[in-house]
C-alpha cells in the first residue's frame, strides 16, 4: 500500500540526523512515530509468545519428554520457538515501522555472507581453543557423567541443522530490532547496547542475586554482541559468535549427556565464566580486525524508509 514518507507528527526524525546513519539508528526514520517503535517490540514479543505456544502444543501432541530431560525432539522444539523471531522482527520493522527491508541485517540492507563465513570460522576456532583450555585446566563443566546421551546422534543433527538459526533469531530480536528501537530514542550506541544487554540477560531468567557468575556470563556476551553489531554495521559477527557458542556447547553436551543441564543452566562456576568472558572478548577483538580487513561499512547510505509504491501494489522483500 502506498504511503507518504514525509515526516509525520511525533515521528522520530531529527533534522540533526543527516547523512549516513550508524546501525543502531536505522529505525529512526521520517515515516515512523516513536510510539510505533515501542509497539513493534511488544508486537514481536506477543507474536513470539503465540507462535511458541502453537509450536509447543503441536510438539507435546507428538511427543513429550520426561520431566527433567530434553531429547533431540525437545531441543528441536526449543530452537523452532526462537527461529520464528527472525520473520517476526523483519515483518514488524518493514510493515509497522516502514523500514527499508534488510536494514535489520546490516547497514547495506542484507546479510554479508562472505564476512559471515569469516566471522563464523573465527568463532568456531575460538570456541575450540577455549574448550581445550577448559579441559586442560580442569575447569568444571556440566557433564552428565555417564557417557554420551542415548540420542546423541539426533541431538547433534538438530544442533547442526537448527542451532545457528536459533541463535540468529535471538540476534535479530535483541541486537537487531531492540537495539535499533532503543537507538531511535537515544544517540549513544553505548546506552543502546547496555539497555538491550540488560533485557537480553533478563530474558534468560538470570539475576545477579541468584547467580552472579552466570549473570556476568550472559551480560558479557550481550555487551560484546551489541558492540559488534554497531562496530561492524550488522548482525553477522554477533550471529556467528552466538551460533558457534551454541553449536559447540550442545554437541559437547550430547557427547556428555548434559543437554538438559546446559539448556536449563541456573548457575555456573567462576572458572568457567572467566574462560567464557575471555572467549567473548577474544572473539570481539578478532571480529573487529576482520571487519577492518574487509573494510565493512558501518553506516547506512540507503534510504531508511521503503520507497513509496507507484502504480499499485509492488513486491517487497522482508
LINZI-V586849 format. One record per pair of residues at least 24 apart in sequence whose C-alpha atoms are under 10 Angstrom apart, sorted by the first residue. I is the first residue (numbers start at 0). J is the second residue. D is the distance in Angstrom with one decimal. If there is no record, write none. Layout:
I|J|D / I|J|D
This chain:
0|94|10.0 / 0|307|8.3 / 0|308|6.6 / 0|309|9.2 / 0|311|7.4 / 0|312|6.0 / 0|313|8.2 / 1|305|9.9 / 1|306|8.8 / 1|307|5.4 / 1|308|4.7 / 1|309|7.0 / 1|310|8.8 / 1|311|7.5 / 1|312|7.6 / 1|313|9.1 / 2|30|8.8 / 2|97|9.3 / 2|305|9.4 / 2|306|8.8 / 2|307|5.8 / 2|308|7.4 / 2|309|9.6 / 3|29|9.5 / 3|30|7.5 / 3|306|9.2 / 3|307|6.8 / 3|308|9.5 / 4|28|8.7 / 4|29|6.1 / 4|30|5.1 / 4|31|8.9 / 4|97|8.9 / 4|303|10.0 / 4|304|7.1 / 4|305|8.4 / 4|306|8.2 / 4|307|7.4 / 5|29|6.1 / 5|30|6.5 / 5|31|10.0 / 6|30|5.7 / 6|31|8.0 / 6|32|8.8 / 7|31|7.5 / 7|32|7.0 / 8|32|7.3 / 8|33|9.8 / 9|33|6.4 / 9|34|8.2 / 9|35|10.0 / 10|34|8.5 / 10|35|9.1 / 10|36|10.0 / 11|35|9.8 / 11|36|9.2 / 11|183|6.6 / 11|184|7.3 / 12|183|8.6 / 12|184|9.9 / 16|186|9.6 / 18|298|9.2 / 18|299|8.5 / 18|300|7.4 / 18|301|9.9 / 19|106|9.4 / 19|297|9.2 / 19|298|5.4 / 19|299|4.9 / 19|300|5.0 / 19|301|7.9 / 19|302|9.4 / 19|303|9.8 / 20|106|8.3 / 20|232|9.9 / 20|297|8.4 / 20|298|5.0 / 20|299|5.1 / 20|300|7.3 / 20|301|9.1 / 20|303|9.0 / 21|105|9.9 / 21|106|7.5 / 21|179|9.7 / 21|182|9.5 / 21|186|9.7 / 21|188|8.8 / 21|228|9.9 / 21|229|7.0 / 21|230|8.9 / 21|231|9.8 / 21|232|7.0 / 21|233|9.6 / 21|296|9.4 / 21|297|6.1 / 21|298|4.3 / 21|299|6.3 / 21|300|9.6 / 22|102|8.2 / 22|103|8.3 / 22|104|9.4 / 22|105|7.0 / 22|106|5.9 / 22|107|9.8 / 22|174|10.0 / 22|175|8.9 / 22|178|8.7 / 22|179|7.2 / 22|182|8.7 / 22|188|9.0 / 22|228|7.2 / 22|229|5.6 / 22|230|8.5 / 22|231|8.6 / 22|232|5.3 / 22|233|6.7 / 22|234|9.5 / 22|296|9.8 / 22|297|6.8 / 22|298|6.2 / 22|299|7.1 / 23|103|9.4 / 23|106|9.5 / 23|174|8.8 / 23|175|8.2 / 23|176|9.0 / 23|177|9.1 / 23|178|5.8 / 23|179|4.4 / 23|180|7.8 / 23|181|7.8 / 23|182|5.0 / 23|183|7.5 / 23|185|9.3 / 23|186|8.4 / 23|187|8.9 / 23|188|6.6 / 23|189|10.0 / 23|191|7.4 / 23|192|8.7 / 23|225|9.4 / 23|228|8.1 / 23|229|6.4 / 23|230|10.0 / 23|232|8.5 / 23|233|9.2 / 23|298|9.5 / 24|178|8.5 / 24|179|5.6 / 24|180|7.9 / 24|181|8.4 / 24|182|4.9 / 24|183|5.4 / 24|184|8.5 / 24|185|8.4 / 24|186|7.4 / 24|187|9.4 / 24|188|8.6 / 24|191|9.6 / 24|229|9.6 / 24|298|9.4 / 24|299|9.5 / 24|303|9.6 / 25|98|7.9 / 25|99|9.1 / 25|102|7.0 / 25|103|8.0 / 25|105|9.5 / 25|106|8.0 / 25|175|9.8 / 25|176|9.5 / 25|178|9.6 / 25|179|6.1 / 25|180|8.5 / 25|182|7.8 / 25|183|7.4 / 25|298|9.3 / 25|299|7.9 / 25|301|9.9 / 25|302|9.6 / 25|303|6.4 / 25|304|9.3 / 26|92|7.8 / 26|93|9.9 / 26|96|7.3 / 26|97|8.8 / 26|98|6.5 / 26|99|9.3 / 26|102|8.6 / 26|103|8.8 / 26|175|9.9 / 26|176|8.1 / 26|177|9.7 / 26|178|9.3 / 26|179|5.5 / 26|180|6.2 / 26|181|9.0 / 26|182|7.6 / 26|183|5.8 / 26|184|9.5 / 26|303|7.4 / 26|304|8.8 / 27|96|9.0 / 27|98|8.8 / 27|179|7.9 / 27|180|8.0 / 27|181|9.7 / 27|182|7.6 / 27|183|4.7 / 27|184|7.9 / 27|185|9.9 / 27|303|7.9 / 27|304|9.3 / 28|96|8.4 / 28|97|8.4 / 28|98|7.6 / 28|99|9.8 / 28|183|8.4 / 28|302|9.0 / 28|303|5.9 / 28|304|6.4 / 29|96|9.8 / 29|97|9.3 / 29|98|9.8 / 29|303|8.3 / 29|304|7.4 / 30|95|9.8 / 30|96|7.2 / 30|97|6.6 / 30|98|8.5 / 30|303|9.2 / 30|304|6.9 / 30|305|9.3 / 31|92|9.9 / 31|95|8.1 / 31|96|5.3 / 31|97|6.8 / 31|98|8.4 / 31|183|9.8 / 31|304|8.8 / 32|95|9.9 / 32|96|8.0 / 32|183|10.0 / 33|96|9.4 / 33|180|8.9 / 33|183|7.6 / 33|184|7.7 / 35|91|9.8 / 35|92|9.8 / 35|95|7.0 / 35|96|6.6 / 35|180|9.6 / 36|91|9.3 / 36|92|8.4 / 36|95|8.2 / 36|96|6.7 / 36|176|9.0 / 36|177|9.0 / 36|179|9.0 / 36|180|5.8 / 36|181|8.6 / 36|183|8.0 / 36|184|9.4 / 37|177|9.0 / 37|180|7.1 / 37|181|8.7 / 37|183|9.9 / 38|91|9.5 / 38|95|8.8 / 38|96|9.6 / 38|180|10.0 / 39|87|9.8 / 39|88|8.4 / 39|90|9.8 / 39|91|6.1 / 39|92|7.3 / 39|94|9.7 / 39|95|6.9 / 39|96|7.6 / 39|176|8.6 / 39|177|9.2 / 39|180|8.5 / 40|88|8.4 / 40|91|8.4 / 40|92|9.4 / 40|172|8.5 / 40|173|9.8 / 40|176|7.4 / 40|177|6.8 / 40|180|7.7 / 42|87|8.6 / 42|88|9.0 / 42|91|7.5 / 42|95|9.6 / 43|83|9.7 / 43|84|7.3 / 43|85|9.7 / 43|86|9.5 / 43|87|5.8 / 43|88|6.2 / 43|89|9.5 / 43|90|9.1 / 43|91|7.0 / 43|92|9.6 / 43|172|8.2 / 43|176|9.2 / 44|84|8.6 / 44|87|8.9 / 44|88|9.4 / 44|172|9.1 / 45|87|9.9 / 46|83|8.9 / 46|84|8.5 / 46|87|7.1 / 46|88|9.6 / 47|80|7.4 / 47|81|7.8 / 47|82|9.5 / 47|83|6.9 / 47|84|6.5 / 47|87|7.5 / 47|88|9.7 / 48|80|8.6 / 49|80|9.7 / 50|79|9.5 / 50|80|7.0 / 50|81|9.5 / 50|83|7.5 / 50|84|9.5 / 50|87|10.0 / 51|76|8.9 / 51|77|8.6 / 51|79|8.0 / 51|80|4.8 / 51|81|7.9 / 51|82|9.9 / 51|83|8.2 / 51|84|9.9 / 52|80|8.3 / 53|80|9.1 / 54|79|7.5 / 54|80|6.7 / 55|79|9.3 / 55|80|7.9 / 67|259|7.0 / 67|260|8.8 / 67|263|9.4 / 68|257|9.3 / 68|258|8.0 / 68|259|5.6 / 68|260|8.6 / 69|150|10.0 / 69|154|9.5 / 69|257|9.2 / 69|258|6.5 / 69|259|5.2 / 69|260|9.0 / 69|262|8.6 / 69|263|9.7 / 70|148|8.8 / 70|149|8.9 / 70|150|6.9 / 70|151|8.8 / 70|153|8.3 / 70|154|7.1 / 70|253|9.6 / 70|258|8.0 / 70|259|8.3 / 71|148|9.9 / 71|149|9.9 / 71|150|6.7 / 71|151|7.8 / 71|152|8.6 / 71|153|5.4 / 71|154|4.4 / 71|155|8.1 / 71|156|8.3 / 71|157|6.6 / 71|158|8.7 / 71|253|9.2 / 71|258|9.1 / 72|150|9.7 / 72|153|8.2 / 72|154|7.9 / 72|157|8.2 / 73|154|9.3 / 73|157|9.9 / 73|259|9.7 / 74|153|9.8 / 74|154|7.3 / 74|157|7.4 / 74|158|8.2 / 74|161|9.5 / 74|162|9.2 / 74|249|9.7 / 74|258|8.5 / 74|259|9.0 / 74|262|8.7 / 75|153|9.7 / 75|154|8.3 / 75|156|9.7 / 75|157|6.1 / 75|158|8.1 / 75|160|9.4 / 75|161|7.4 / 75|162|8.6 / 75|165|9.6 / 76|157|9.9 / 77|162|9.7 / 77|165|8.5 / 77|262|9.6 / 78|157|8.8 / 78|158|8.8 / 78|161|6.6 / 78|162|6.4 / 78|163|9.2 / 78|164|7.9 / 78|165|5.1 / 78|166|8.5 / 78|168|9.1 / 79|161|7.8 / 79|162|9.1 / 79|164|8.6 / 79|165|6.9 / 79|168|9.3 / 80|165|8.1 / 80|168|9.1 / 81|162|9.6 / 81|164|8.3 / 81|165|5.3 / 81|166|7.8 / 81|167|8.6 / 81|168|5.5 / 81|169|6.6 / 81|172|9.7 / 82|161|8.3 / 82|162|8.9 / 82|163|9.2 / 82|164|5.8 / 82|165|4.7 / 82|166|7.7 / 82|167|7.2 / 82|168|4.7 / 82|169|7.7 / 82|171|9.6 / 83|164|9.3 / 83|165|8.4 / 83|167|9.9 / 83|168|6.7 / 83|169|9.5 / 84|164|9.8 / 84|165|8.6 / 84|167|8.5 / 84|168|4.9 / 84|169|6.8 / 84|170|8.9 / 84|171|7.0 / 84|172|6.4 / 84|173|9.8 / 85|164|8.5 / 85|165|8.9 / 85|166|9.9 / 85|167|7.1 / 85|168|4.9 / 85|169|7.9 / 85|170|8.5 / 85|171|5.8 / 85|172|7.3 / 85|175|9.6 / 85|176|9.9 / 85|317|10.0 / 86|168|8.5 / 86|171|9.0 / 86|172|10.0 / 86|317|7.7 / 87|168|9.3 / 87|171|9.2 / 87|172|8.6 / 87|176|10.0 / 87|317|9.8 / 88|168|8.7 / 88|171|6.6 / 88|172|6.1 / 88|173|9.7 / 88|175|8.0 / 88|176|6.3 / 88|177|9.3 / 88|317|9.5 / 89|171|8.2 / 89|172|9.2 / 89|175|9.3 / 89|176|8.3 / 89|316|9.5 / 89|317|5.8 / 90|316|9.4 / 90|317|6.1 / 91|176|9.0 / 91|317|9.5 / 92|175|9.9 / 92|176|7.4 / 92|179|10.0 / 92|180|9.7 / 92|317|8.8 / 93|304|8.6 / 93|305|7.8 / 93|315|9.1 / 93|316|8.9 / 93|317|6.8 / 94|305|9.5 / 94|317|9.1 / 96|304|8.4 / 96|305|9.6 / 97|303|8.3 / 97|304|5.6 / 97|305|5.9 / 97|306|9.2 / 97|307|9.9 / 98|302|8.7 / 98|303|5.8 / 98|304|4.8 / 98|305|5.8 / 98|306|9.6 / 98|317|9.8 / 99|301|8.2 / 99|302|6.8 / 99|303|5.4 / 99|304|4.9 / 99|305|4.4 / 99|306|7.7 / 99|315|9.4 / 99|316|9.2 / 99|317|8.7 / 100|303|9.0 / 100|304|8.6 / 100|305|7.2 / 100|315|7.7 / 100|316|6.2 / 100|317|5.2 / 101|316|8.1 / 101|317|6.7 / 102|175|8.8 / 102|176|9.7 / 102|179|9.8 / 102|232|9.9 / 102|233|8.4 / 102|299|8.6 / 102|301|8.9 / 102|302|9.8 / 102|303|7.9 / 102|304|9.8 / 102|317|9.7 / 103|170|9.8 / 103|171|6.9 / 103|172|9.1 / 103|174|8.8 / 103|175|5.3 / 103|176|6.6 / 103|177|10.0 / 103|178|9.6 / 103|179|8.1 / 103|233|7.5 / 103|234|7.8 / 103|317|9.9 / 104|170|9.6 / 104|171|7.5 / 104|174|9.7 / 104|175|7.2 / 104|176|9.7 / 104|228|9.5 / 104|232|8.8 / 104|233|5.6 / 104|234|5.7 / 104|235|7.7 / 105|175|8.9 / 105|228|8.4 / 105|229|9.6 / 105|231|8.6 / 105|232|5.7 / 105|233|3.8 / 105|234|6.3 / 105|235|7.9 / 105|296|8.9 / 105|297|8.4 / 105|298|9.1 / 105|299|8.4 / 106|228|10.0 / 106|229|9.7 / 106|231|9.1 / 106|232|5.6 / 106|233|6.2 / 106|234|9.5 / 106|295|9.5 / 106|296|7.0 / 106|297|6.5 / 106|298|5.9 / 106|299|4.6 / 106|300|7.7 / 106|301|7.8 / 106|303|9.7 / 107|232|8.4 / 107|233|8.4 / 107|295|9.5 / 107|296|7.5 / 107|297|8.8 / 107|298|8.3 / 107|299|6.3 / 107|300|7.7 / 107|301|7.1 / 108|233|9.2 / 108|299|8.4 / 108|300|9.8 / 108|301|7.7 / 108|302|9.9 / 108|303|9.7 / 109|233|8.8 / 109|234|9.8 / 109|235|10.0 / 110|233|7.8 / 110|234|7.7 / 110|235|6.8 / 111|233|8.5 / 111|234|9.2 / 111|235|7.1 / 111|295|9.1 / 112|235|8.0 / 113|235|9.6 / 113|293|9.5 / 114|231|9.9 / 114|235|7.1 / 114|236|8.1 / 114|239|9.9 / 114|286|9.5 / 114|289|8.0 / 114|290|7.6 / 114|293|7.5 / 114|295|8.3 / 115|234|8.8 / 115|235|5.1 / 115|236|6.5 / 115|237|9.5 / 115|238|8.3 / 115|239|6.7 / 116|235|8.7 / 116|236|9.3 / 116|239|8.1 / 117|235|9.6 / 117|236|8.9 / 117|239|8.9 / 117|286|8.7 / 117|289|7.7 / 117|290|9.5 / 117|293|9.9 / 118|235|7.2 / 118|236|5.6 / 118|237|8.7 / 118|238|8.8 / 118|239|5.8 / 118|240|7.6 / 118|243|9.7 / 118|282|8.7 / 118|283|9.9 / 118|285|8.5 / 118|286|6.3 / 118|287|9.7 / 118|289|7.5 / 118|290|8.9 / 119|235|8.5 / 119|236|7.5 / 119|237|9.5 / 119|238|8.3 / 119|239|4.6 / 119|240|6.9 / 119|241|9.5 / 119|242|8.1 / 119|243|6.9 / 119|286|9.6 / 120|239|8.3 / 120|240|9.6 / 120|243|8.7 / 121|236|9.6 / 121|239|8.6 / 121|240|8.6 / 121|243|9.2 / 121|282|7.3 / 121|285|7.4 / 121|286|7.7 / 121|289|9.1 / 122|236|8.6 / 122|237|9.7 / 122|238|9.8 / 122|239|6.4 / 122|240|5.4 / 122|241|8.6 / 122|242|8.6 / 122|243|5.8 / 122|244|7.8 / 122|278|9.1 / 122|279|9.2 / 122|281|9.4 / 122|282|6.3 / 122|283|9.3 / 122|285|8.9 / 122|286|8.6 / 123|239|8.5 / 123|240|8.0 / 123|242|8.9 / 123|243|5.4 / 123|244|7.7 / 123|246|8.9 / 123|247|7.7 / 123|282|9.6 / 124|243|9.0 / 124|282|9.4 / 125|240|9.3 / 125|243|9.0 / 125|244|9.4 / 125|277|10.0 / 125|278|6.6 / 125|279|8.8 / 125|281|7.6 / 125|282|6.6 / 125|285|9.4 / 126|240|8.9 / 126|243|7.0 / 126|244|6.6 / 126|245|9.8 / 126|246|9.6 / 126|247|7.0 / 126|248|8.9 / 126|275|9.1 / 126|278|7.1 / 126|279|9.3 / 126|282|9.0 / 127|243|9.5 / 127|244|9.6 / 127|247|7.7 / 128|278|8.8 / 129|271|9.9 / 129|274|6.8 / 129|275|7.8 / 129|277|8.7 / 129|278|6.6 / 130|247|8.8 / 130|248|9.2 / 130|251|9.5 / 130|274|8.9 / 130|275|9.5 / 130|278|9.7 / 132|274|8.0 / 133|270|8.7 / 133|271|7.4 / 133|274|7.4 / 133|275|9.6 / 136|270|9.5 / 137|270|9.4 / 137|271|9.8 / 138|268|8.5 / 138|269|9.3 / 138|270|6.1 / 138|271|6.1 / 138|272|9.8 / 138|274|8.8 / 139|267|9.0 / 139|268|7.2 / 139|269|9.5 / 139|270|7.6 / 139|271|6.8 / 140|252|9.6 / 140|255|9.9 / 140|257|9.4 / 140|260|10.0 / 140|261|9.2 / 140|267|8.5 / 140|268|8.4 / 140|270|9.6 / 140|271|7.3 / 141|251|9.8 / 141|252|7.9 / 141|255|8.4 / 141|256|9.1 / 141|257|6.2 / 141|258|8.9 / 141|259|9.6 / 141|260|6.4 / 141|261|6.6 / 141|264|8.6 / 141|267|8.8 / 141|268|9.9 / 142|251|8.9 / 142|252|7.2 / 142|253|9.7 / 142|254|9.0 / 142|255|5.4 / 142|256|6.7 / 142|257|5.4 / 142|258|9.0 / 142|260|8.2 / 142|261|8.9 / 143|252|8.1 / 143|253|9.4 / 143|254|9.1 / 143|255|5.5 / 143|256|4.7 / 143|257|4.7 / 143|258|8.4 / 143|259|9.3 / 143|260|8.0 / 143|261|9.9 / 144|255|6.7 / 144|256|7.2 / 144|257|8.3 / 145|254|9.7 / 145|255|7.1 / 145|256|6.9 / 145|257|9.5 / 146|253|9.1 / 146|254|6.6 / 146|255|5.2 / 146|256|6.2 / 146|257|9.4 / 147|251|9.1 / 147|252|8.1 / 147|253|5.9 / 147|254|4.1 / 147|255|4.7 / 147|256|4.9 / 147|257|8.5 / 148|252|8.2 / 148|253|5.5 / 148|254|6.2 / 148|255|6.5 / 148|256|4.2 / 148|257|7.6 / 148|258|8.1 / 149|253|8.6 / 149|254|9.3 / 149|256|7.8 / 150|253|7.8 / 150|254|9.6 / 150|256|9.1 / 151|249|9.8 / 151|250|8.2 / 151|251|9.7 / 151|252|8.7 / 151|253|4.9 / 151|254|6.3 / 151|255|8.9 / 151|256|7.8 / 151|258|9.4 / 152|250|9.3 / 152|253|7.9 / 152|254|9.0 / 153|253|8.9 / 154|249|7.9 / 154|250|7.5 / 154|252|9.0 / 154|253|6.3 / 154|254|9.4 / 154|258|8.5 / 155|246|8.5 / 155|247|9.8 / 155|249|7.4 / 155|250|5.5 / 155|251|9.0 / 155|252|9.3 / 155|253|6.7 / 155|254|8.8 / 156|250|9.1 / 157|246|9.7 / 157|249|9.7 / 157|250|9.7 / 158|242|9.7 / 158|245|8.0 / 158|246|5.9 / 158|247|8.9 / 158|248|9.6 / 158|249|6.8 / 158|250|7.1 / 158|253|9.6 / 159|242|9.8 / 159|245|9.8 / 159|246|6.8 / 159|247|9.6 / 159|249|9.6 / 159|250|8.6 / 160|246|9.7 / 161|242|9.6 / 161|246|9.2 / 162|241|9.3 / 162|242|6.4 / 162|243|8.9 / 162|244|9.7 / 162|245|6.6 / 162|246|6.2 / 162|247|10.0 / 162|249|8.9 / 163|238|7.7 / 163|239|8.0 / 163|240|9.7 / 163|241|7.8 / 163|242|4.5 / 163|243|7.5 / 163|244|9.5 / 163|245|7.6 / 163|246|7.2 / 164|238|8.7 / 164|241|10.0 / 164|242|7.7 / 165|238|9.5 / 165|241|9.2 / 165|242|7.8 / 165|245|9.0 / 166|237|9.0 / 166|238|6.3 / 166|239|8.4 / 166|240|8.9 / 166|241|5.6 / 166|242|5.2 / 166|243|8.9 / 166|244|9.1 / 166|245|7.5 / 166|246|9.4 / 167|234|8.4 / 167|235|9.0 / 167|237|8.4 / 167|238|5.3 / 167|239|8.4 / 167|240|10.0 / 167|241|7.7 / 167|242|7.3 / 168|238|8.8 / 169|199|8.8 / 169|237|10.0 / 169|238|8.6 / 169|241|8.8 / 170|199|9.7 / 170|221|9.7 / 170|224|8.4 / 170|225|9.2 / 170|228|9.5 / 170|234|7.0 / 170|235|9.3 / 170|237|6.9 / 170|238|6.2 / 170|239|9.9 / 170|241|8.1 / 170|242|9.8 / 171|234|7.5 / 171|237|9.7 / 171|238|8.6 / 172|199|9.5 / 173|198|8.0 / 173|199|6.5 / 173|202|9.9 / 173|221|8.8 / 173|224|9.5 / 173|225|8.5 / 174|199|9.1 / 174|221|8.4 / 174|222|9.9 / 174|224|7.2 / 174|225|5.8 / 174|226|9.2 / 174|227|9.3 / 174|228|6.7 / 174|229|9.1 / 174|233|8.9 / 174|234|7.1 / 174|237|8.0 / 174|238|9.3 / 175|225|9.0 / 175|228|8.1 / 175|233|8.2 / 175|234|7.1 / 178|225|7.7 / 178|228|8.9 / 178|229|9.2 / 179|229|10.0 / 188|225|8.9 / 188|226|8.2 / 188|229|7.2 / 188|230|9.6 / 189|222|9.3 / 189|225|8.9 / 189|226|8.0 / 189|229|9.4 / 191|225|8.4 / 191|226|9.7 / 191|229|9.8 / 192|221|8.0 / 192|222|6.4 / 192|223|8.9 / 192|224|8.7 / 192|225|5.2 / 192|226|6.6 / 192|227|9.8 / 192|228|9.1 / 192|229|8.6 / 193|218|9.0 / 193|221|8.2 / 193|222|6.7 / 193|225|8.1 / 193|226|9.3 / 194|221|9.9 / 194|222|9.6 / 194|225|9.9 / 195|221|7.7 / 195|222|8.6 / 195|225|7.8 / 196|220|8.3 / 196|221|4.8 / 196|222|5.9 / 196|223|9.2 / 196|224|8.8 / 196|225|7.3 / 197|221|8.0 / 197|222|9.0 / 203|263|9.7 / 203|264|9.9 / 203|265|9.6 / 204|263|9.9 / 204|265|8.4 / 205|264|9.5 / 205|265|7.2 / 205|266|8.7 / 206|265|9.5 / 209|265|8.3 / 209|266|8.0 / 210|265|7.1 / 210|266|5.5 / 210|267|7.4 / 210|268|9.4 / 211|266|8.3 / 211|267|8.7 / 211|268|9.7 / 211|269|9.0 / 212|266|7.1 / 212|267|6.0 / 212|268|6.6 / 212|269|5.8 / 212|270|9.2 / 212|271|8.9 / 212|272|6.3 / 212|273|8.8 / 213|264|8.6 / 213|265|7.4 / 213|266|5.6 / 213|267|5.3 / 213|268|7.9 / 213|269|8.3 / 213|271|9.4 / 213|272|7.0 / 214|265|9.5 / 214|266|8.6 / 214|267|9.1 / 214|272|9.5 / 215|267|9.9 / 215|269|9.6 / 215|272|7.6 / 215|273|9.4 / 215|275|9.8 / 215|276|8.3 / 216|267|8.6 / 216|269|9.3 / 216|271|9.0 / 216|272|5.7 / 216|273|8.2 / 216|274|9.6 / 216|275|6.8 / 216|276|6.3 / 216|279|9.3 / 217|272|9.3 / 217|275|9.5 / 217|276|9.0 / 218|276|9.4 / 219|272|9.6 / 219|275|8.8 / 219|276|6.2 / 219|277|9.5 / 219|279|7.4 / 219|280|8.5 / 220|275|8.6 / 220|276|7.3 / 220|278|9.3 / 220|279|6.2 / 220|280|8.5 / 220|283|9.8 / 221|279|9.5 / 222|279|9.3 / 222|280|9.7 / 223|276|9.4 / 223|279|6.6 / 223|280|6.9 / 223|281|9.9 / 223|282|8.8 / 223|283|6.3 / 223|284|9.5 / 224|279|8.5 / 224|280|9.9 / 224|282|9.9 / 224|283|7.9 / 226|283|8.3 / 226|287|9.8 / 227|282|9.9 / 227|283|6.8 / 227|284|9.4 / 227|286|7.6 / 227|287|7.4 / 227|290|9.6 / 228|297|9.0 / 229|297|7.1 / 229|298|9.0 / 230|283|9.9 / 230|286|9.4 / 230|287|7.2 / 230|290|8.5 / 230|291|9.8 / 230|295|9.4 / 230|296|9.3 / 230|297|6.5 / 230|298|9.5 / 231|286|8.2 / 231|287|7.0 / 231|288|9.9 / 231|289|9.3 / 231|290|6.1 / 231|291|8.5 / 231|294|9.3 / 231|295|6.5 / 231|296|7.1 / 231|297|5.5 / 231|298|9.1 / 232|290|9.2 / 232|295|7.3 / 232|296|6.1 / 232|297|3.9 / 232|298|6.4 / 232|299|8.3 / 233|295|9.3 / 233|296|8.9 / 233|297|7.6 / 233|298|9.5 / 235|286|9.8 / 236|282|9.1 / 236|283|8.4 / 236|286|6.6 / 236|287|9.0 / 236|289|9.7 / 236|290|9.0 / 237|282|9.8 / 237|283|9.0 / 237|286|9.3 / 239|282|9.9 / 239|286|9.8 / 240|278|9.7 / 240|279|7.9 / 240|282|7.5 / 240|283|8.7 / 240|286|9.4 / 241|279|9.7 / 244|275|9.6 / 244|278|9.7 / 244|279|9.6
